[in-house]
C-alpha cells in the first residue's frame, strides 16, 4: 500500500475532479460523493481488509473508481450502464498510471461485483461490494437522493427496494449485523 500511496492519492484526486467538473453528476453538490460515500467506503474497506485478509490497494482503487461511470461518458439521465463505463474508465486510467495487469484485473472484478452479489467472488470483490452496500446504510446516501423525488411515498418505496438490494450485497455477518437495526 505504501508504495502505491502517491498513485492512490493522484487517482482519488482525478476521480474527484471528474465528478466535480461533470454536468451529468446527479448529486446537487458534486463534493457530496466524497465525504459521504467514497471516503466512508475507504474507511470500511480498510477495516475489512484487516479483518478478512483483503488487499487494501486493490480495494481502495476499486472504491474510488467503482462509480465513475455515473459521470464518465454518461449521455442520459439514467445511471444504467455506469458499471461498464466505470470499468472502461478504470482500465484505461490504471494502465496509464502504470499499474500491473493483475492489479487492473482485480480492480475490475471488484467494480463488476458492485452490481452483483456473487458468493464465489474474490475476497477483495466481496469487501468492496460489502463496503458499497454498508455505506448506503450508514450515510445519507439514499436520503440525499430523496431531493430528486417530489413524492415522499414514491421515494419511500424506491428507497426500501434499494436497501433490500443493498442488504443482499453484504457478504460478512458482522457487517450485516451492524446494518440490521438501521434496515429494520
N, C-alpha and C positions, 0 to 999 in steps of 0.2 A: 504494500500500500504506500509506504513512504516514498519509494522510487517513482511512483506514478502521481504523487501529490500535486505537482505542478500541472500535469496533464489533466487531472481531475478538476482542478481549480479553473483552468482555461476552458474546459468543456462546459462546466457549470455556468461560467460567465457567458459563453457563446449561446447556450440554450436560454439563459435569462434574457439576453438581448433579442433573441429570435422571438420570444413571447412578447417582450416589451414593445418591439417595433413592428408588430404584425397586426394589421387591422382585422384579421379573422379571429383574433383572440376573443373567445366568448365570455370571458370574465370582464366585468366592467372596470376593474383595476388590474392591469397586467402584472403588477407586483404581487398580487394576491397569491398566485400559484406557488411562489417560492416559500414564503413563510408558513403557508397553510396546507401545503401538500408535499412538495418535493423535499423540503427540509425536514418535515415530520417523518416522511418515508426514510430519509437518510439516517435519522436517529434510530428508527425502528430496525433497519437492516443492520446497522452497526451492532445493536443488541442481539439480534437473531443470529448474525454470523458468529458471534462469540458462543451463543448457546447451542447452535445446531451445526457448526462447522462449515459455514459458507465462506466464500471468497469475497472479502469486503470490497476489493477493487471492482470486480465484476458486478456485484450488486449495486454499488454506488453509481457506476456508469449507467446501469440499467434504470436506476431511479431517475436520473436527470434526463434520460433520453426516451423513456417509455411513452411519454405523451407529446413529443414534439410534433407528431402528425396532426395534432389539434390546430396547429398553425402552419406548419410546413406544407406548401403546395396545396393547401385547402382551398377549394373552389366553391364550396357550398356551405350553407349554414349548419348542416348536419355534421356531426363528428364521425359518422360512419366511414370506416376505412382508415381511421387515424393510426391504427396499429401498423398497417402496411406502410403508410407514409413515414411513421416513426422508424421502422426497420430500414427503409430506404435511406433516410437521412443519417441514421446512426452508422450504418455500414460505411457510407461514404466518409463521414466525419472521423470515425475511429481509424480507418485506413490512412486518411490524410494525416492524422496525428501520430502515425507510426506504431499503432498497437498491433500485436500479433494476430494472425488469423484465428488462433484458438480463442483469444480474448474476444475478438469480434463475434465469433460463432456463439460463445457462451452468453454474451450480452444480448445478442439477437434472440436466443432461446428464451431468455428472461423476459424480454419485451413481448415476444409472441405469447408467452404464457399468461400475460396480464389480462387477456381476453378469454382465457380458458380456466379450467380447474382440473388439471391432469395430475393424478397422483403418481404417474411414472416419470414426471419431470425431474430435472436435476435439483439438488438441494438449493442451489442459487436461485433457480426459477421459482421454487416454492417460497423462498424467503421474500423475493421481490413481489410475488403475487400476494402473499400474505400482508406485506407492508402496505401495498396499494389498497387492499381491502380495509385493513385496520385503520389506516389514515382517514378513510371516509367516515368511520365511526367516531373518531376522537377529535376531529377538526370540524369546522363549519362547512366542509366541502359541499354537501347537498343543500344545506340551508343557504349558502351563498348563491347557489343556483336557483333558489326559490324566487329570487328577484326577477328571473326570466319569465315566470309564470304569473299571470294576472288572476289566477284562480286557485285559492288555497286548497280546495277539495281535490283538484287535479294534481297539484303539487304533492299532497299527502299520498295519493295513490301511486304517483310516479316514484316518490322517494322510498316508499315501502318496498316496491318491486326492486329498486336498485340496491337497497340494504339487504334484501333476501339474497340477491345475486352475489353481493359482496361477501356475505356470511359463508357462502359455499366456496369461496376462493381462499378461505383461511385454512392452511394446511397443518397448523400446530395447535394442540389442545390448550396450552397456556394462553395463547393469543385469542383463541375462541372464547375461553372463559373470561378474558379481560373485556371483550366487547358485548357479551351476553346481557349484562344489566342495561347497557345503552340500547341494544336491539329490542329488549323486552319493554 
